[in-house]
Amino acid sequence: MTRTGEGSAGAVRDRKAIWAWRLAVLAPLVVPLVAVRTTSATLVFPWGMVALEGFYVTTLPEYLSATAGLPRYLRMWPVGTACYVLGAVWAAGERLGADPRVAAGLFALAALAAGWTAWGLAAEPTRSAVPVGSVLLGGLAGWAYLNGRER
């Protein structure tokens, strides 16, 4: 037997959890995958790069069309972006019965790709790179996996 109002409190809690999950899935669009520091700073997002000195934005398609023969660590950036986008689409499909563990796997792959990109960017002694996205996407992967185990 439940007291009056307990059911509605649970519904509010569930609604808040759903909105928290949705915002967390969208967070990589505004939180950089990799923060690179040389004489200035550049932030690498799934959709492109932002050079903070002069505030110059280069989208991922622009970058890929302007470069050829990228090193493997820079090729991981679009691969990670693809994994993130597929994971976000799959997470949206959870309302339709999609298994959240698939999103967890895709987010984990995106986290590995962000880490690989940061590792490659930090290889030069005059440059440092912080894989912020690896931590964020790894957290999303864990959250999605734990949510999938509850089923």
C-alpha positions as CSV (number, residue, x, y, z in Angstrom):
1,M,0.0,0.0,0.0
2,T,1.3,3.4,-0.9
3,R,0.7,6.7,0.8
4,T,-1.0,9.5,-1.1
5,G,1.4,11.3,-3.4
6,E,4.2,8.7,-3.4
7,G,3.3,7.7,-6.9
8,S,3.5,11.2,-8.2
9,A,6.8,11.8,-6.5
10,G,8.2,8.7,-8.3
11,A,6.9,10.1,-11.6
12,V,8.6,13.4,-11.0
13,R,11.8,11.7,-10.1
14,D,11.6,9.6,-13.2
15,R,10.9,12.7,-15.3
16,K,13.9,14.4,-13.8
17,A,16.1,11.4,-14.5
18,I,14.9,11.3,-18.1
19,W,15.8,15.0,-18.6
20,A,19.1,14.5,-16.9
21,W,19.9,11.7,-19.3
22,R,18.9,13.7,-22.3
23,L,21.0,16.7,-21.3
24,A,24.0,14.4,-20.5
25,V,23.7,12.8,-24.0
26,L,23.8,16.2,-25.6
27,A,26.7,17.5,-23.4
28,P,29.4,16.4,-25.8
29,L,28.1,19.0,-28.3
30,V,29.2,21.8,-25.9
31,V,31.9,20.1,-23.8
32,P,35.1,19.5,-25.9
33,L,36.3,16.0,-26.7
34,V,39.9,17.3,-26.5
35,A,41.3,20.5,-25.2
36,V,44.6,21.3,-26.9
37,R,47.1,23.8,-25.6
38,T,50.1,25.2,-27.6
39,T,50.8,28.9,-27.6
40,S,47.0,29.3,-27.7
41,A,44.1,26.8,-27.1
42,T,42.0,24.8,-29.4
43,L,38.9,22.9,-28.4
44,V,37.9,19.8,-30.4
45,F,34.2,19.0,-30.5
46,P,32.3,16.3,-32.4
47,W,31.1,18.9,-34.8
48,G,34.4,20.8,-35.3
49,M,37.3,22.8,-33.7
50,V,37.3,26.2,-32.1
51,A,40.6,28.1,-31.9
52,L,40.3,30.4,-29.0
53,E,42.9,32.9,-30.2
54,G,40.9,34.9,-32.7
55,F,37.9,32.6,-32.1
56,Y,38.0,30.7,-35.4
57,V,35.6,27.8,-36.0
58,T,36.4,25.0,-38.4
59,T,33.6,22.4,-38.8
60,L,34.6,18.7,-39.1
61,P,33.5,18.5,-42.8
62,E,35.6,21.6,-43.6
63,Y,38.6,20.2,-41.9
64,L,38.3,16.8,-43.6
65,S,37.9,18.3,-47.0
66,A,40.9,20.7,-46.5
67,T,43.3,18.0,-45.4
68,A,44.6,14.8,-46.9
69,G,46.7,11.9,-45.5
70,L,45.7,12.5,-41.9
71,P,47.7,10.6,-39.2
72,R,45.7,7.8,-37.6
73,Y,45.1,9.7,-34.4
74,L,43.3,12.5,-36.3
75,R,41.3,9.9,-38.3
76,M,39.9,8.7,-34.9
77,W,38.2,12.1,-34.5
78,P,35.5,11.5,-37.2
79,V,35.3,7.8,-36.1
80,G,34.6,8.9,-32.5
81,T,32.1,11.4,-33.8
82,A,30.2,8.7,-35.7
83,C,30.2,6.5,-32.6
84,Y,28.9,9.4,-30.5
85,V,26.1,10.3,-33.0
86,L,25.0,6.6,-33.4
87,G,25.0,6.3,-29.6
88,A,22.9,9.4,-29.2
89,V,20.4,8.1,-31.8
90,W,20.3,4.7,-30.1
91,A,19.8,6.4,-26.7
92,A,16.9,8.3,-28.2
93,G,15.5,5.0,-29.3
94,E,15.4,3.7,-25.8
95,R,11.8,5.1,-25.5
96,L,10.9,2.7,-28.3
97,G,12.5,-0.3,-26.6
98,A,16.1,-0.1,-27.9
99,D,18.6,-1.7,-25.6
100,P,20.7,1.0,-23.8
101,R,23.7,-1.3,-23.6
102,V,24.2,-0.7,-27.4
103,A,24.4,3.0,-26.7
104,A,26.8,2.2,-23.8
105,G,29.1,0.4,-26.2
106,L,29.0,3.2,-28.8
107,F,29.7,5.8,-26.2
108,A,32.6,3.7,-24.9
109,L,34.1,3.5,-28.4
110,A,33.7,7.3,-28.8
111,A,35.5,7.7,-25.5
112,L,38.4,5.5,-26.7
113,A,38.5,7.5,-30.0
114,A,38.7,10.8,-28.1
115,G,41.5,9.5,-25.9
116,W,43.4,8.2,-28.9
117,T,43.0,11.7,-30.6
118,A,44.2,13.4,-27.4
119,W,47.2,11.0,-27.1
120,G,48.2,11.7,-30.7
121,L,47.8,15.5,-30.3
122,A,49.9,15.5,-27.1
123,A,52.8,13.6,-28.8
124,E,54.6,16.8,-29.7
125,P,56.7,18.3,-26.8
126,T,55.3,21.8,-27.5
127,R,51.7,20.7,-27.2
128,S,49.5,19.3,-24.5
129,A,46.0,17.7,-24.9
130,V,43.4,16.8,-22.3
131,P,40.9,14.1,-23.2
132,V,37.9,15.8,-21.6
133,G,35.5,13.9,-23.9
134,S,36.9,10.5,-22.8
135,V,35.8,11.2,-19.2
136,L,32.4,12.5,-20.3
137,L,31.7,9.8,-22.8
138,G,33.0,7.1,-20.4
139,G,30.5,8.4,-17.9
140,L,27.7,8.2,-20.4
141,A,28.7,4.7,-21.3
142,G,28.6,3.7,-17.6
143,W,25.3,5.3,-17.1
144,A,23.7,3.7,-20.2
145,Y,25.2,0.3,-19.3
146,L,23.9,0.4,-15.7
147,N,20.5,1.5,-17.0
148,G,20.5,-1.4,-19.4
149,R,21.3,-3.9,-16.7
150,E,18.2,-2.9,-14.8
151,R,16.0,-4.2,-17.5
